[in-house]
Amino acid sequence: MGWLWAIIVGFVLGLIAKAILPGKQHLPLWLATIFGIGGAVLGNWAAVGLGIDETRGIDWGRHALQLAAAVLLVFLGDMAYTAVKGSKQRA
């Protein structure tokens, strides 16, 4: 059941990251979901490093780190996707 939650959280984080970034992103939805999953993993890793992974109530710090990592990954992934897709169209 953990993989299902990873996909759901990754999907939501990918969508939020695409909404936060200015302009149009050219990433397909499945790739934004993968980057969202990666952002969740990186955010959890950073939260453990900072000692804020287990708190009482809602883990706002962990969620903020997950979102920040997802935004970064979607931004970098969109740049790479556009560069690769653009170079294929020119050839």
Secondary structure as UniProt FT lines:
FT   HELIX           2..20
FT   HELIX           29..50
FT   HELIX           60..90
//
